[in-house]
Amino acid sequence: MARLTHTRLQVMMSFVSGLMLGVAFFHMLPPGIVMMGRPDATDLGLRWAMLGLLLMFLLLRAFHFHLHEQVPAKDHHHDHGCANDGPPVVPRYTWTGVALGSALHSIIDGIALGAAMKADAVLGAGGLLGLSVFVAIILHKPLDSLSISALMTASGWDMKRRVLVVCLFALICPLAAGVFLGSIDAISSSVGLWVGAALAVAAGAAIGIALSDLLPEVQFHSHDRLKLSAALMLGVGLALALGMIEPDSRHGHGHGHGHGQGHDEISDQH
């Protein structure tokens, strides 16, 4: 539908990465810490976030699924000179490995979305907490789908099969969210603790994914710095704006969700 040039892809990546960073810091970590309802919730939340970041790092290293800039040349056009001009590198990785890594990433996204929706219900955020996470996920997924589709194209797969695989990939996140929402109350009495941990892990994973897009761009792309920096700031600004319109209950105000409150009390209030 649109010619995805090098610059357009970079601008899109910068904007979505900024949005993901903002959602992680403004919409996942704070309510996650509140949901834990423990005196040591801040330390615990940051540990879970670090676990999420390391998990995403290991997934990226094992499956190399974050290949937005390394799609085959016939699907990728440079429209601006830069230090690494020339035909894009066709990755040596198979589309199945990339799809598997992206699927695991989507499961984490789905758990994040389910946890955000659960926290929404408990903290009375009026659906805006879940909306923020949803926006970040839905704007990032086309980039992941691009990697899978481009590698399948390079492997000679026809359009029908490519569409089928991408559609199945698109279903993973909502299915994971549904499973999380449908099972969290049944599998644990400490709902607040596990919802908070899930949000913190997802925040760490989102930070890892965003930085994996941003840091190579800073290192290797000296062109369009103003445009790309503006896109990054716009993404962070959107996440901040969404946070400003959320009720104060997202941070535990007015609902008695202090750090000293147990998770069973949170569950009872819900």
For each residue, the residues with C-beta under 8 A, 3 or more apart:
1:
2: 8
3: 8 77
4: 8 9 75 76 77 146
5: 8 9 77 78 79 80
6: 9 10 76 77 78 79 80 82
7: 10 11 79 80 223 224 227
8: 2 3 4 5 11 12 79
9: 4 5 6 12 13 68 69 76
10: 6 7 13 14 217 221 224 228
11: 7 8 14 15 224 227 228 231
12: 8 9 15 16 143 231
13: 9 10 16 17 68 143 213 214 217
14: 10 11 17 18 213 214 217 228 229 231 232 235
15: 11 12 18 19 139 231 232 234 235
16: 12 13 19 20 136 139 140 143 210 213 235
17: 13 14 20 21 209 210 211 213 214 232 235
18: 14 15 21 22 210 231 232 233 234 235 236 237 238 239
19: 15 16 22 23 135 136 139 235 236 238 239
20: 16 17 23 24 136 140 206 207 209 210 235
21: 17 18 24 25 206 207 210 211 235 236 239
22: 18 19 25 26 27 235 236 237 238 239 240 243
23: 19 20 26 27 28 132 133 135 136 206 239 242
24: 20 21 27 28 29 202 203 204 206 207 210
25: 21 22 28 29 203 207 239
26: 22 23 30 132 239 240 242 243
27: 22 23 24 30 31 116 129 132 133 239 242 243 246
28: 23 24 25 31 32 112 116 133 199 200 202 203 206
29: 24 25 32 33 45 46 49 199 200 203
30: 26 27 33 34 250 251
31: 27 28 34 35 116 119 123 125 129 196 199 250 251
32: 28 29 35 36 45 48 115 119 195 196 197 198 199 200 203
33: 29 30 36 41 42 44 45 196 200 259
34: 30 31 37 41 119 123 196 250 251 252 257
35: 31 32 119 122 123 192 193 195 196 199 257 263 266
36: 32 33 41 44 45 192 193 196 197 263
37: 34 41 192 193 196 257 258 259 260 261 262 263 265 266
38: 41 44 193 259 260 262 263
39: 259 260
40: 43 44
41: 33 34 36 37 38 44 45 196 259
42: 33 45 46 259
43: 40 46 47
44: 33 36 38 40 41 47 48 197 200
45: 29 32 33 36 41 42 48 49 196 197 200
46: 29 42 43 49 50 200
47: 43 44 50 51 200
48: 32 44 45 51 52 196 197 200 201 204
49: 29 45 46 52 53 200 201 203 204 207
50: 46 47 53 54 204
51: 47 48 54 55 201 204
52: 48 49 55 56 108 200 201 202 203 204 205 206 207 208
53: 49 50 56 57 204 205 207 208
54: 50 51 57 58 204 208
55: 51 52 58 59 108 201 204 205
56: 52 53 59 60 105 108 204 205 208 209 212
57: 53 54 60 61 208
58: 54 55 61 62
59: 55 56 62 63 65 101 104 105
60: 56 57 63 64 65 66 101 208 212
61: 57 58 64
62: 58 59 101
63: 59 60 93 97 98 100 101 102 104
64: 60 61 67 91 93 97 98 101
65: 59 60 97 98 99 100 101 102 105 144 147
66: 60 101 144 147 209 212 213
67: 64 70 71 91 93 98 147 151
68: 9 13 71 143 146 147 213
69: 9 88 216
70: 67 88 89 90 91
71: 67 68 75 76 88 146 147 150 151
72: 75 76 88 90 150 151 153 154
73: 76 87 88 90
74: 153
75: 4 71 72 146 149 150 153
76: 4 6 9 71 72 73 88 150
77: 3 4 5 6
78: 5 6 81 82 85 88
79: 5 6 7 8
80: 5 6 7 223 224
81: 78 85 223
82: 6 78 85 220 221 222 223
83: 220 221 222
84: 220 221
85: 78 81 82
86:
87: 73
88: 69 70 71 72 73 76 78
89: 70
90: 70 72 73 154
91: 64 67 70 98 151
92:
93: 63 64 67 97 98 151
94: 97 98 151 155
95: 98 99 148 151 152 154 155 157
96: 99 100
97: 63 64 65 93 94 100 101
98: 63 64 65 67 91 93 94 95 101 102 147 148 151
99: 65 95 96 102 103 148 165 169
100: 63 65 96 97 103 104
101: 59 60 62 63 64 65 66 97 98 104 105
102: 63 65 98 99 105 106 144 147 148 169
103: 99 100 106 107 169 172
104: 59 63 100 101 107 108
105: 56 59 65 101 102 108 109 144 205 209
106: 102 103 109 110 141 144 169 172 173 176
107: 103 104 110 111 172 173 176
108: 52 55 56 104 105 111 112 176 201 202 205
109: 105 106 112 113 137 141 173 176 202
110: 106 107 113 114 172 173 174 175 176 177 178 179 180
111: 107 108 114 115 176 177 180 198 201 202
112: 28 108 109 115 116 133 137 198 199 201 202 203 205 206
113: 109 110 116 117 130 133 134 137 173 174 176 177
114: 110 111 117 118 176 177 178 179 180 181 184 198
115: 32 111 112 118 119 180 195 198 199 202
116: 27 28 31 112 113 119 120 129 130 132 133 134 199
117: 113 114 120 121 129 130 177 181
118: 114 115 121 122 180 181 184 191 195
119: 31 32 34 35 115 116 122 123 125 129 195 196 199
120: 116 117 123 124 125 126 127 128 129 130
121: 117 118 124 270
122: 35 118 119 191 192 195 266 269 270
123: 31 34 35 119 120 129 249 250 252 255 257
124: 120 121 247 249 255
125: 31 119 120 128 129 130 246 247 249 250
126: 120 246 247
127: 120 130 131
128: 120 125 131 132 242 245 246 247 250
129: 27 31 116 117 119 120 123 125 132 133 246 250
130: 113 116 117 120 125 127 133 134
131: 127 128 134 135 242
132: 23 26 27 116 128 129 135 136 239 242 243 246
133: 23 27 28 112 113 116 129 130 136 137 202
134: 113 116 130 131 137 138
135: 19 23 131 132 138 139 238 242
136: 16 19 20 23 132 133 139 140 206 239
137: 109 112 113 133 134 140 141 173
138: 134 135 141
139: 15 16 19 135 136 142
140: 16 20 136 137 143 144 209
141: 106 109 137 138 144 145 170 173
142: 139 145 146
143: 12 13 16 68 140 146 147
144: 65 66 102 105 106 140 141 147 148 169
145: 141 142 148 149 166 169 170
146: 4 68 71 75 142 143 149 150
147: 65 66 67 68 71 98 102 143 144 150 151
148: 95 98 99 102 144 145 151 152 165 166 169
149: 75 145 146 152 153 162 165 166
150: 71 72 75 76 146 147 153 154
151: 67 71 72 91 93 94 95 98 147 148 154 155
152: 95 148 149 155 157 161 162 165
153: 72 74 75 149 150 156 157 162
154: 72 90 95 150 151
155: 94 95 151 152
156: 153
157: 95 152 153 161 162 165
158: 161 162
159: 162 163
160: 163 164
161: 152 157 158 164 165
162: 149 152 153 157 158 159 165 166
163: 159 160 166 167
164: 160 161 167 168
165: 99 148 149 152 157 161 162 168 169
166: 145 148 149 162 163 169 170
167: 163 164 170 171
168: 164 165 171 172
169: 99 102 103 106 144 145 148 165 166 172
170: 141 145 166 167 173
171: 167 168 174 175
172: 103 106 107 110 168 169 175 176
173: 106 107 109 110 113 137 141 170 176 177
174: 110 113 171 177 178
175: 110 171 172 178 179
176: 106 107 108 109 110 111 113 114 172 173 179 180
177: 110 111 113 114 117 173 174 180 181
178: 110 114 174 175 181 182
179: 110 114 175 176 182 183
180: 110 111 114 115 118 176 177 183 184 198
181: 114 117 118 177 178 184
182: 178 179 186
183: 179 180 186 187
184: 114 118 180 181 187 188 191 194 195
185: 188 191
186: 182 183
187: 183 184
188: 184 185 191 193 194
189: 264 267
190: 193 194 263 264 267
191: 118 122 184 185 188 194 195 263 266 267 270
192: 35 36 37 122 195 196 263 266 267
193: 35 36 37 38 188 190 196 197 263
194: 184 188 190 191 197 198
195: 32 35 115 118 119 122 184 191 192 198 199
196: 31 32 33 34 35 36 37 41 45 48 119 192 193 199 200
197: 32 36 44 45 48 193 194 200 201
198: 32 111 112 114 115 180 194 195 201 202
199: 28 29 31 32 35 112 115 116 119 195 196 202 203
200: 28 29 32 33 44 45 46 47 48 49 52 196 197 203 204
201: 48 49 51 52 55 108 111 112 197 198 204 205
202: 24 28 52 108 109 111 112 115 133 198 199 205 206
203: 24 25 28 29 32 49 52 112 199 200 206 207
204: 24 48 49 50 51 52 53 54 55 56 200 201 207 208
205: 52 53 55 56 105 108 112 201 202 208 209
206: 20 21 23 24 28 52 112 136 202 203 209 210
207: 20 21 24 25 49 52 53 203 204 210 211
208: 52 53 54 56 57 60 204 205 211 212
209: 17 20 56 66 105 140 205 206 212 213
210: 16 17 18 20 21 24 206 207 213 214
211: 17 21 207 208 214 215
212: 56 60 66 208 209 215 216
213: 13 14 16 17 66 68 209 210 216 217
214: 13 14 17 210 211 217 218 232
215: 211 212 218 219
216: 69 212 213 219 220 221
217: 10 13 14 213 214 220 221 228
218: 214 215 221
219: 215 216
220: 82 83 84 216 217
221: 10 82 83 84 216 217 218 224 228
222: 82 83 225
223: 7 80 81 82
224: 7 10 11 80 221 227 228
225: 222 228 229
226: 229 230
227: 7 11 224 230 231
228: 10 11 14 217 221 224 225 231 232
229: 14 225 226 232 233
230: 226 227 233 234
231: 11 12 14 15 18 227 228 234 235
232: 14 15 17 18 214 228 229 235 236
233: 18 229 230 236 237
234: 15 18 230 231 237 238
235: 14 15 16 17 18 19 20 21 22 231 232 238 239
236: 18 19 21 22 232 233 239 240
237: 18 22 233 234 240 241
238: 18 19 22 135 234 235 241 242
239: 18 19 21 22 23 25 26 27 132 136 235 236 242 243
240: 22 26 236 237 243 244
241: 237 238 244 245
242: 23 26 27 128 131 132 135 238 239 245 246
243: 22 26 27 132 239 240 246 250
244: 240 241
245: 128 241 242
246: 27 125 126 128 129 132 242 243 250
247: 124 125 126 128 250
248: 251 253 254
249: 123 124 125 252 253 254 255
250: 30 31 34 123 125 128 129 243 246 247
251: 30 31 34 248
252: 34 123 249 255 257 258
253: 248 249
254: 248 249
255: 123 124 249 252 269
256: 261 265 269
257: 34 35 37 123 252 261 266
258: 37 252 261
259: 33 37 38 39 41 42
260: 37 38 39
261: 37 256 257 258 265 266
262: 37 38 265 266
263: 35 36 37 38 190 191 192 193 266 267
264: 189 190 267 268
265: 37 256 261 262 268 269
266: 35 37 122 191 192 257 261 262 263 269 270
267: 189 190 191 192 263 264 270
268: 264 265
269: 122 255 256 265 266
270: 121 122 191 266 267
